[in-house]
Amino acid sequence: MSDIQSEMAALSAQIEEFNYQYYVLDTPTVPDAEYDRVMQRLRALEEQNPELLQSDSPTQKVGGQALAAFEQVAHEVPMLSLDNVFNDEDFVAFANRIEERLDGAAFSFCCEPKLDGLAVSLLYENGRLVRAATRGDGQTGENITANAKTITSVPLKLRGDDFPPRLEVRGEVFMPKAGFDALNQRARQRDEKQFANPRNAAAGSLRQLDSRITAKRPLAFYAYSTGVIEGDYAAVSSHYEQLMQLKSWGLPVSPEVKRRDSQNDVIAYYRDIMERRAALPYEIDGVVLKVDSLAQQNSLGFVSRAPRWATAFKFPAEEEITL
Ligand SMILES: NC(=O)n1nc(-c2ccco2)nc1N
């Protein structure tokens, strides 16, 4: 490797570590000016040495040629839809049904905020992002790889080397409230169409045929599940621990994800998140509760397309404001 190549590889690795610290650990270690300096240096070297440009360089998150249409993607593992509960009694009935089906075995819940964005699947092969798809109808989605690659919090390469050779990460692409407000303010100033809510803004931005438009939209991503996992790696037995593994590989996971062991503690989690809902930087419409043990999830299975082992616990509908 030439000196230039090794400097470019080092700069790329440094930017990926900055991204991990900023988007995953939420603890940036360098000021923006330093981040920009390193990024500018890498861009300059890539312009001077185009033959050394790597397709998954962090400078390539700016989008490319517009598509004529989206390709269809068949999900190897269907992307589930969730049943809902709306009050404590329904949740207790849900939890009691699980207890019966587990013949009284103890079980915990992994509790997560229910992000109000767009479910996506990210496929990493040998640690590199090779395909991104929307949920679609659960069986078939749209190939939005070029667009997903422009989302700053979606890593183009996984961190470390203990990840499985083939890993499908599932999560939510969403638009944080601040980004949504700024986008609509700019639209108002330009007399352009405004989005009704962050969810529509995220969907509209992600399903752009021109990824250069997506690249300009303030999208974010949180992982909350996996799909296909193939090849040798240190498998864990708990959904919560699996999310912590995804975090160690450079995928952002909401810091609000917690494990709770009793029905009362789950209800306390639901109330706490509901109380803090307005202050969260992204929109949610409830919490998602999942049996934490992967073995117990497997033994509980699914009813038609919804898992017996998970439910969304929704908040009362907010009065809709019309723009
Ligand atoms: N929307 C959302 O935040 N979700 N959705 C799931 C889910 C759907 C199917 C399995 O897991 N989990 C979370 N946190």
Ligand as a Chemical Component Dictionary entry (heavy atoms), coordinates in Angstrom:
data_LIG
# 
_chem_comp.id                   LIG 
_chem_comp.type                 NON-POLYMER 
_chem_comp.pdbx_formal_charge   0 
_chem_comp.three_letter_code    LIG 
# 
loop_
_chem_comp_atom.comp_id 
_chem_comp_atom.atom_id 
_chem_comp_atom.alt_atom_id 
_chem_comp_atom.type_symbol 
_chem_comp_atom.charge 
_chem_comp_atom.model_Cartn_x 
_chem_comp_atom.model_Cartn_y 
_chem_comp_atom.model_Cartn_z 
_chem_comp_atom.pdbx_ordinal 
LIG N1 N1 N 0 -41.044 0.905  15.394 1  
LIG C1 C1 C 0 -40.198 0.520  16.358 2  
LIG O1 O1 O 0 -39.605 1.362  17.032 3  
LIG N2 N2 N 0 -39.964 -0.877 16.575 4  
LIG N3 N3 N 0 -40.477 -1.874 15.808 5  
LIG C2 C2 C 0 -39.968 -2.982 16.338 6  
LIG C3 C3 C 0 -40.224 -4.327 15.833 7  
LIG C4 C4 C 0 -41.125 -4.659 14.874 8  
LIG C5 C5 C 0 -40.997 -6.038 14.729 9  
LIG C6 C6 C 0 -40.019 -6.465 15.582 10 
LIG O2 O2 O 0 -39.510 -5.392 16.272 11 
LIG N4 N4 N 0 -39.182 -2.753 17.393 12 
LIG C7 C7 C 0 -39.167 -1.432 17.550 13 
LIG N5 N5 N 0 -38.477 -0.755 18.506 14 
# 
loop_
_chem_comp_bond.comp_id 
_chem_comp_bond.atom_id_1 
_chem_comp_bond.atom_id_2 
_chem_comp_bond.value_order 
_chem_comp_bond.pdbx_ordinal 
LIG N1 C1 SING 1  
LIG C1 O1 DOUB 2  
LIG C1 N2 SING 3  
LIG N2 N3 SING 4  
LIG N2 C7 SING 5  
LIG N3 C2 DOUB 6  
LIG C2 C3 SING 7  
LIG C2 N4 SING 8  
LIG C3 C4 DOUB 9  
LIG C3 O2 SING 10 
LIG C4 C5 SING 11 
LIG C5 C6 DOUB 12 
LIG C6 O2 SING 13 
LIG N4 C7 DOUB 14 
LIG C7 N5 SING 15 
# 
